[in-house]
């Protein structure tokens, strides 16, 4: 019998990893991942690290940091979650998802050690813990100069938190994942502060006052240094541009003028400010000039992409997809849509996970959506269309709500509704509610 090909080996590895406890089945402990790292020889100590937590904007900020570091000719590994379509998106080397062959090799390398940890612990390693171990080992093997690591959830007990990062980034904090995290901003901030270690530099995005107080107290108690958006750094000026936005930044070491970002919304400009400050902090005194080379900053930000984040999938009518999945994220999306697009008529397609604050996600959309098409995404956790309709009708009114069981049918129906006045100009469709919804829509419309 012939040896299975790489595609078959990759699919088998993905199936084995996926069969483990899913990301939503969490046992809050770093005991198992620390045991795995110990068996692997502590690969996460072989490179410098920028560690990112927060509620919204983590992946976009990670992509920007990655681009800035690579523009400075550093070899970068990036680990983010969740993925839109393929598990390989989570483990990125030199700006590209690792190949199927490299993914398989990394999995086969750590599998014997995973089995040892499973055998010695009452609860086996989860899907996310195994992927985290793979990423850390793969980055050491590459080797990378720096790893940009996004937490899966929280901070203190997250599986990624076996690194002592040079720079700890905290993007905006809001209430989310309350089945695992506290149900207050203060409690969530306390959990996320756990990635900030002694002697590190904490780069803090603009935060609600209650979260800022918790983070600053933690920084003071452990002796870390801090850089805060709105004080030490931030967006100095911003305006709309074709295909994105133009803005200027106040950095930690000086200003950066005339920057272009091919992404929409004030929140993305804020993410860019955080990313630049993180790379400035990472460079450290004596390692770079007074500020980063403005040309490097300009080139890196102009080329950054963040799929599924207010991404235009087609035109006439304009079809946008966005991965917003909590009230704060949806409010930022709505603000960006209102600012960047002059829609006369906007139809929404919504598929939301059952464990989310559904009403909180729907309410920001009410003023901007002419009609709503309710459906479901491919995840088991997706609310059924009937259940989501029961949430949507009190918010939008029954006459504005339409139900379709399948996302492809929902897209066809929404496009027809957007074009119902016979004029596609000024009309649009917004597909949103979940990262899975965004990934499914990209697959259906773009074939990705």
Secondary structure, 3 states (H helix, E strand, C coil): CCCCCHHHHHHHHHHHHHCCCCCCCCCCCCHHHHHHHHHCCCHHHCCEEEEEECCCCHHHHHHHHHHHHHHCCCCEEEECCCCCCCHHHHEEECCEECCHHHHHHHHHHHHHHHHHHHHHCCCCCCHHHHHHHHHHHHHHHHCCCEEEEECCCCCCCCCCCCCCCCEEEECCCCCCCCCCCCCCHHHHHHHHHHHCCCCCEEEECCCCHHHHHHHHHHHHHHCCEEEEECCCEEEEEEEEECCEEEEEEECCCCEEEEEEECCCCHHHHHHHHHHHHHHHHHHCCCCCCCCCCHHHHHHHHHCCCCCCCCEEEECCCEEEECCCCCHHHHHHHHHHHHHHCCCCEEEEEECCECCCCHHHHHHCCCCCCCEEEECCCCCCCECCHHHHHHHHHHHHCHHHEEECCCHHHHHHHHHHHHCCCCCCCCEEEEEECCHHHHHHHHHHHHCC
